[in-house]
Every structure is written in structure tokens, then in C-alpha cells.
Amino acid sequence: MPSPFRAFVPSPFRAFVPSPFRAFVPSPFHPMTDFAAIDFEIANHHRSSVCSVGVVIVREGAITDKIYHLIRPDPEWYSWRFTQIHGLTDADTQNAKVFPHVWKEIAPKIEDFPLVAHNSPFDEGCLREVFRVYQMDYPDYEFHCTCKASRRIFGKSLPNHQLHTVAAHCGFDLTNHHHALADAEACAWIALKTFLE
């Protein structure tokens, strides 16, 4: 039976690349003005263990909505190493919703937009894996990578292409790095600077 979490409409920006981890950079002749920037944080080395998600919606080149959720991870345990990165622990998510309920709220808001992430293979991998764990029908979301865009556009003019470095170069002050919403907003800002200009 089709999953109630399926929410997909084909996008004119689809990149026909035969890879489960597409990281397409839009052509400068076809700028993206509508997209959703997304960032996941995970509790442990399992990519299904998403414990928070930030989503920033961009319509017609302007940020119109910001979404943040804590998520009870699966498997439900925290690695000290990952807690050191994002600061989240079991105490933060033990009463949070599980992923299917969170995504049911997010899916209608991202509509058929392309999804943008910095180092998109990681975030797309998380999304695919958590869909698999919960036996949800994956809608084959289209992902675009601001890290790849940064490498293509800025090249060796930057010391590296990490999120905080590229965000600063694009004029965004990422003071709360590894908070999913802050990272998603930084990603959206980079996308607006690299995909539209």
C-alpha cells in the first residue's frame, strides 16, 4: 500500500544522473528561486539516527519559512563524539516525535521543491536511510549541493569549503554551527548567493 508520507511532484529542475546520491549544481542559465535548504544532525554513526532537522523554505529568491524539530532517533542512543559536535543528548529528544510524524508535518511545506544541503550526500543519505528504517516510500527527492557549488565558483580563493567558511564568505554569520536550523539557514544563504548570482 502506498505510504501516507509520500509527497512528490516531478520538478523541472530534476537532474537525470543515474546515481542514488545526486549532487547537481544548477546551470547559471537556469537559476533556482524556489527550494528548501535542509540540515540533519544525527545521534550516532547510523545515518538513520536523525535527532534534529532544520528546513528553510525559499520562494522567489526570498526566505519565507523556517522549520526546526527535535526527533527521537533510531537507534535511540547518543555517541559522545556526536554530542560533542551538536550538544544534543537523550534528555533533549526522549519526548520528541519519531521521524515519520515529523516528516508528515514537513513534507507538505517543502512541496515539490528541490532540496539543498551543504555536502548533500550526507543529508540525502540520512533521509534515505531513515525512510528505509521506518519502511516509508521514498519520494526520490532532488538534492543540490552548495559545497559543490562553492568549489566550482570560489575554487582556491577559499581555504576550505566547509559550511562556516563559505557562509562567512557569502556574508552570513554562522554563530550557532551544528544547530540544524542555523546550518540550514546558512546553506540557504549560500545557495542564494551561488545559484542566483
Beta strands, then each sheet from edge to edge (+ up, - down):
strand 1: 35-42
strand 2: 50-59
strand 3: 62-70
strand 4: 115-117
strand 5: 143-145
sheet 1: 3+ 2- 1+ 4+ 5+
end
